[in-house]
Amino acid sequence: MAGTDDWLSVARADDPDEVRERILTGYRDGKPFTPYVPTVPLPGAIDRVLDFGCGLGRNFPYLTSIAREVVGFDLPPMIERCRTLSTRPVTLLTSDWQEVSTRGYDLIVATLVLQHVETAACRTYLEDFARLAPVAYVLTRVRSDFDVNVFQLIADTQLFDAGVCVEVDHDPTTHQLRVLGREAFDTLRLAGEGGHYEVVLRSRM
């Protein structure tokens, strides 16, 4: 099982630690449920940020440190879990994409989310990202759960200028992102197969 049905099942798990483990593989083995700080530069002035696929609010401590308003979006049962399990309050938690889409943002953050979204839905969300914010930060595996190249999906929209992609993994000492290397966006979209990469997307709209 993959995609929405899988994550609905995860969100409804009886044990909150099972939810955390699915969001952050290795949590049960000692990885702290703390946010990754991007290794790539983000816009200097951020007033409102959207955490797309916010889960249990793992990113909130970092995002509330850089933005005045933070909006968290996820599936309905995940938002309900987030309301009770998040350690940091934010401006708005919602599972209503229409509500999310009525607002404008300075930055959209999608951390380890797009790789799990069904292909057609992922394409639609990316199109919305370009309309809703001038900049999006994406951390994703190259190939999705549906064997589609996420970077090619981004390119197919023709709505973004992409920066250099930074390959990262989890540093077991700092529990932050460790830079492994850099790759051109076009190389990844045409021939990328594995690994996790950060990229900053600037909207052309």
C-alpha positions as CSV (number, residue, x, y, z in Angstrom):
1,M,0.0,0.0,0.0
2,A,1.3,3.5,-0.9
3,G,0.1,7.0,-1.1
4,T,-2.9,8.5,0.6
5,D,-4.4,5.2,1.9
6,D,-1.1,4.3,3.5
7,W,-0.7,7.6,5.3
8,L,-4.3,7.6,6.4
9,S,-3.5,4.3,8.1
10,V,-0.3,5.6,9.6
11,A,-2.1,8.7,11.0
12,R,-4.7,6.4,12.7
13,A,-2.2,4.1,14.4
14,D,-2.9,3.6,18.1
15,D,0.7,4.2,19.1
16,P,2.0,7.8,18.5
17,D,5.5,6.5,18.3
18,E,4.5,4.3,15.3
19,V,3.4,7.5,13.6
20,R,6.7,9.2,14.5
21,E,8.7,6.2,13.2
22,R,7.0,6.3,9.8
23,I,7.6,10.0,9.5
24,L,11.3,9.7,10.7
25,T,12.7,6.3,10.0
26,G,14.9,5.4,13.0
27,Y,13.0,7.3,15.6
28,R,12.5,4.1,17.7
29,D,16.3,3.5,17.5
30,G,17.1,6.9,18.9
31,K,16.8,9.6,16.2
32,P,15.3,12.7,17.9
33,F,12.1,14.0,16.5
34,T,13.6,17.4,15.7
35,P,13.5,19.4,12.5
36,Y,16.2,19.3,9.8
37,V,17.6,22.8,9.1
38,P,18.0,23.3,5.4
39,T,21.6,23.4,4.1
40,V,20.6,25.6,1.2
41,P,19.9,29.4,1.6
42,L,16.2,30.3,1.9
43,P,14.7,33.8,1.3
44,G,15.8,36.4,3.7
45,A,12.5,37.9,4.6
46,I,9.8,35.3,5.5
47,D,6.6,36.4,7.1
48,R,4.3,33.5,6.3
49,V,5.3,29.9,5.6
50,L,3.3,26.8,4.6
51,D,4.5,23.5,5.9
52,F,3.1,21.1,3.3
53,G,2.6,17.6,4.8
54,C,3.3,18.9,8.3
55,G,2.8,15.5,10.0
56,L,3.0,15.9,13.7
57,G,4.7,19.3,13.5
58,R,8.3,18.1,13.4
59,N,9.3,21.2,11.4
60,F,7.4,23.7,13.6
61,P,10.2,24.6,16.0
62,Y,12.4,25.6,13.1
63,L,9.7,27.3,11.0
64,T,8.4,29.4,13.9
65,S,11.9,30.7,14.4
66,I,12.1,32.1,10.8
67,A,8.5,33.2,10.1
68,R,5.8,35.1,12.0
69,E,3.0,32.9,10.7
70,V,3.2,29.1,10.1
71,V,0.4,27.2,8.4
72,G,0.5,23.4,8.7
73,F,-1.4,21.2,6.1
74,D,-1.9,17.5,6.0
75,L,-4.5,14.7,5.8
76,P,-7.4,15.1,8.2
77,P,-6.4,12.4,10.7
78,M,-2.8,13.6,10.7
79,I,-3.9,17.1,11.5
80,E,-6.0,15.8,14.4
81,R,-2.9,13.9,15.7
82,C,-0.8,17.1,15.2
83,R,-3.2,19.1,17.3
84,T,-2.5,16.9,20.3
85,L,1.1,15.8,19.7
86,S,2.8,18.9,18.3
87,T,5.2,20.5,20.8
88,R,4.9,24.0,19.2
89,P,1.7,26.0,18.4
90,V,1.4,27.5,15.0
91,T,-1.0,29.9,13.3
92,L,-3.2,27.4,11.6
93,L,-3.5,23.6,11.2
94,T,-5.8,22.5,8.4
95,S,-6.6,19.6,6.1
96,D,-8.6,21.9,3.8
97,W,-6.5,22.6,0.7
98,Q,-9.1,25.1,-0.5
99,E,-8.5,27.0,2.7
100,V,-4.8,26.8,2.3
101,S,-5.1,28.0,-1.3
102,T,-6.9,31.2,-0.4
103,R,-3.7,32.5,1.4
104,G,-0.4,33.7,0.0
105,Y,3.0,32.6,1.4
106,D,6.5,33.8,1.3
107,L,7.8,30.2,1.4
108,I,6.4,26.7,1.0
109,V,8.3,23.8,2.7
110,A,7.8,20.2,1.6
111,T,10.1,18.0,3.6
112,L,10.1,14.3,2.7
113,V,6.6,14.5,1.5
114,L,6.3,14.7,-2.4
115,Q,7.9,11.3,-2.7
116,H,4.8,9.8,-1.0
117,V,2.1,11.7,-3.0
118,E,0.3,10.0,-6.0
119,T,1.7,11.3,-9.3
120,A,-1.4,13.3,-10.5
121,A,-1.9,14.8,-7.1
122,C,1.7,15.7,-6.8
123,R,1.7,17.5,-10.1
124,T,-1.4,19.5,-9.1
125,Y,0.1,20.5,-5.8
126,L,3.3,21.7,-7.5
127,E,1.2,23.8,-9.8
128,D,-0.5,25.3,-6.8
129,F,2.9,25.9,-5.1
130,A,3.9,28.1,-8.0
131,R,0.8,30.2,-7.6
132,L,0.8,30.5,-3.8
133,A,4.5,31.4,-3.1
134,P,7.5,32.8,-4.9
135,V,9.8,30.2,-3.3
136,A,9.4,26.5,-2.4
137,Y,11.9,24.4,-0.5
138,V,11.7,20.7,-1.3
139,L,13.6,17.8,0.3
140,T,12.7,14.6,-1.5
141,R,13.8,11.2,-2.6
142,V,14.5,11.3,-6.4
143,R,12.0,8.5,-7.2
144,S,8.5,8.5,-5.7
145,D,6.7,5.5,-4.2
146,F,5.0,5.3,-7.6
147,D,8.4,4.9,-9.5
148,V,8.2,8.4,-10.9
149,N,11.1,10.9,-10.9
150,V,9.9,13.8,-8.7
151,F,12.4,16.2,-10.3
152,Q,10.9,15.4,-13.7
153,L,7.5,16.1,-12.4
154,I,8.7,19.5,-11.2
155,A,10.3,20.2,-14.6
156,D,7.1,19.1,-16.4
157,T,5.1,22.0,-14.8
158,Q,7.4,24.5,-16.5
159,L,6.6,26.8,-13.6
160,F,9.9,26.9,-11.6
161,D,13.5,27.9,-11.9
162,A,15.4,25.3,-9.9
163,G,18.6,25.9,-8.0
164,V,21.4,23.4,-7.6
165,C,20.3,20.1,-5.9
166,V,22.1,19.1,-2.8
167,E,22.3,15.4,-1.9
168,V,21.9,14.9,1.8
169,D,21.5,12.2,4.4
170,H,21.0,12.0,8.2
171,D,24.1,12.7,10.2
172,P,24.1,10.4,13.2
173,T,26.2,12.7,15.3
174,T,24.4,16.0,14.8
175,H,21.0,14.6,13.8
176,Q,21.0,17.2,11.0
177,L,21.4,17.0,7.3
178,R,24.8,16.0,6.1
179,V,25.8,17.2,2.6
180,L,27.0,14.4,0.4
181,G,27.4,16.3,-2.9
182,R,25.7,18.6,-5.4
183,E,24.0,17.8,-8.7
184,A,22.4,19.9,-11.5
185,F,18.6,19.8,-11.5
186,D,18.5,18.7,-15.2
187,T,20.9,15.8,-14.5
188,L,18.6,14.6,-11.7
189,R,15.4,14.9,-13.7
190,L,16.9,13.0,-16.6
191,A,18.9,10.4,-14.9
192,G,18.4,10.5,-11.2
193,E,17.6,7.3,-9.5
194,G,18.4,7.3,-5.8
195,G,19.2,9.5,-2.8
196,H,17.6,12.4,-1.2
197,Y,18.1,16.0,-2.4
198,E,17.2,19.5,-1.3
199,V,16.3,22.1,-3.9
200,V,15.0,25.6,-3.9
201,L,12.3,26.3,-6.5
202,R,11.5,29.9,-7.6
203,S,8.1,30.4,-9.2
204,R,7.9,31.9,-12.7
205,M,4.4,33.1,-12.1
